[in-house]
Amino acid sequence: MEQNSKQLLEAQIRECYGRVVYSHKTQEKCADILLKRGDLLKWFQIILSTLTTTGLVVTIFGDVLWVKIVSAIISALLLLLNTYLKSRDLGAIAQQHSNAAADIWNVRESYLSMLTDLKMGDVSIENIRNKRDKLQEGLAAIYKGSPRTISKAYKEATKALKLNEEMTFSDDEIDCFLPEELRKNKD
């Protein structure tokens, strides 16, 4: 009976671990996307401002109707962009995603440690359940305070985890980070 309970608990914790890995990576990717988007929009602001100013200077020194029309259109676009950016601070939202990812990272590592403890068999099932319940409460609080992610971030997280194997390391890669005494492959 206890072995079956242990297997069920391990299966649940593995499932939780997998979801947390995806949540962590999705929050990271969302932060990256929003930072890039914010930078791009700031460049558009600069370009539109430059074009508007150029149009005004040309209008002051000459009377070209098409320059006035183009300048008015560019100025209207700049107004729309400024209005959009005034109501959305993409840098601040990206920072919230980054903070959420950092908090989720800790939970992810705790789930990994719990799986290790289960495999070692040194910890009671009751102790693991208590840890699991505390982690779930903490994770719920993190999710409640985190901004919603976007579907593009999830797609990029899936690509990063499945294709680019961003969460996996070979023994040789890990050995490079460790002192010689702790390396698995001591060549």
Buried (B, 14 or more C-beta within 10 A) or exposed (E): EEEEEBEEBBEEBBEBBEEBBBBBBBBBBBBBBBBEBBEEBBEBBEEBBEBBEBBEEBBEEEEEEEBBEBBEEBBEBBEEBEEEBEEBEBBEBBBBBBBBBEBBBBBBEBBBEBBEBBEEEEEEBEEBBEBBEEBEEBBEEBBEEBBEBBEEBBEBBBEBBEEEEBEEEEEEEEBEEEEEEEBEEEE
